[in-house]
């Protein structure tokens, strides 16, 4: 015997769009204006017995540091108060000589924790091998590790990675070339042809004939005469212009957390899906049905004009009342299936079936 779902669910094409406009500076990056990655090898001291054991590169690191201070030693002690670390940072495009940046410190040996440690002076290099910053300072760790002689150990979060806030001074600036032949390229953070055209049109509204969408990822903007020599002012001016970005139709499912997210542009064509003891009819049109023998005597608003769908109503014990304007979404379906006790995995299977049938007009992403 086939059992039918107690909720008659339909989807309607959304007639109202509530997308809010975003500023151009929140949608794009300026080509040539980006951060660069820095890294270096360092030593953290003062770890109270939670540092590295006798690892060769850790010993060499501290011996070299001592030698730079005029202290010569043949070997390091066994106190485990030091740890070898990698130090990484991002230097912004307009960071100036003497400005400060945060650095991340991570253990590369077998230290138990970096808690309470001090990072010794560490040179941070770019991919070109040049030193752009120097870091030093106390390491802040968001976790802890503790144990006793009996073998009981407790670890909270990740104690072998920490941050030195404002721990590096910029020693060398990185040149940023953002103007090329009198124009600027805006790179869309989420490439989309329609959004690129909208950005170009919005800029042309204020500065006619200056902008052109080269492709879905780049908008070329020619610097107007009144802004010659005032690139920063021009970027600030166009950055504050509002644009309604085009949001791709996507349904994203995270089975681990049980989260289902659908964008506003998701559309579903008429389809019927049967999964285990559940049958779902989806139809994006609107109609009205008078009471049938099993409808409990109430007039029911349907999202469909098809006669065969009206006949199917008699097979349902309860009919869900939906908005006659037709604003049902994928989230409505997920909520109804959730009320029936279906797991995220089962809901994923249903959405996959709708997608495979060609009725889900959206990209389905399963994490």
PyMOL commands that set and color helices and strands:
alter all, ss='L'
color gray80, all
select helices_A, chain A and resi 24-27+56-68+193-206+225-227+231-239+307-315+330-339+344-356
alter helices_A, ss='H'
color red, helices_A
select strands_A, chain A and resi 22-23+28-30+36-45+82-91+100-107+118-125+131-138+140-141+144-147+153-156+161-170+183-188+211-213+218-222+242-243+250-254+259-262+267-268+271-275+278-282+287-289+300-302+360-361+363-366
alter strands_A, ss='S'
color yellow, strands_A
deselect
rebuild
show_as cartoon
